[in-house]
Structures are given as C-alpha cells and as structure tokens.
Amino acid sequence: MSSIREIVCCALETGYLSLAAENQLRHLLQKTSYGWEDLNAFVRLQQAAMRGYIRQESRELKPSEYQYL
C-alpha cells in the first residue's frame, strides 16, 4: 500500500488525482496512523486542488457514474 506522501507526490507530478488514489487517501487518513510529513503532504495536495493545479477524477464524473467504479 502506498503512503500518503507517495500518492500526493504522484498527483502533484501528474496534475491529476484519480478516483482510486482519492479513495486510497481517504482510507489511509481514516484507518492508519500517519506522521507530520504525511499530514503536511495532504495539506499541500488540498491547496493545489483548491488553486486548480490538480484535476480530480471525482469532480469530472457525473454522480450516476460513481456506481460503476
């Protein structure tokens, strides 16, 4: 399983956060313990998304398409 930092690094490099990566982040944040570096990376990802530097697959899908993933 990837770490929060690895997922964030990939998203920042590609400019894209897939639905699978977003779900994995959600799982890691809810179910695992993580350090300051992971939390800081997640905050950087949030800031990049808010500024439009990261495209999120979940924002591009229609609600009806979620059930098929």
NORQUIRA-V522099 format. One record per helix or strand of 2 or more residues. SS is the DSSP state (a for helix, b for strand). FROM is the first residue (numbers start at 0). TO is the last residue. If there is no record, write none. Layout:
ss:from:to
SS:FROM:TO
SS:FROM:TO
//
This chain:
ss:from:to
a:3:13
b:15:16
a:18:30
a:35:49
b:54:55
a:56:59
a:62:67
//
